[in-house]
Amino acid sequence: MEPGSEREVLTLALGIAIAVVSVVKRHVFRGLPRARRLGIAGASMLVAWTATVLEHLVFFEVLDTVEHLAYFGAALALTSWIVSVPRGFAEPRGPG
């Protein structure tokens, strides 16, 4: 592996762990407004991180393109989620 690849593998491992927790705790995740858009953003990031790790092994040009398209998709989905969330969602709530 190339220098710095360990960090990419660690990022992928943490991303997989977050995906597993999100599936296990899907009832909490589904309680978020527009959760599907947030899920698409997370899945796109996972695809990008997977492509980043695999591009060092095979099909560099193809997987590099997949990686960058997945990052773009994640940015679009996350922006869409942020814009669509109701305004009062992030405002602090009163005591209790």
Long-range contacts (C-beta under 8 A, 24 or more apart in sequence): 1-56, 2-56, 5-53, 5-56, 8-49, 8-52, 8-53, 8-56, 9-53, 11-49, 11-52, 12-46, 12-49, 12-50, 12-52, 12-53, 15-45, 15-46, 15-49, 16-46, 18-42, 19-43, 19-46, 33-84, 33-85, 33-86, 33-89, 34-80, 34-81, 34-84, 34-85, 37-77, 37-78, 37-80, 37-81, 37-84, 38-77, 38-78, 38-81, 40-73, 40-77, 41-74, 41-77, 41-78, 41-81, 42-74, 44-70, 44-71, 44-73, 44-74, 44-77, 45-70, 45-71, 45-74, 48-74
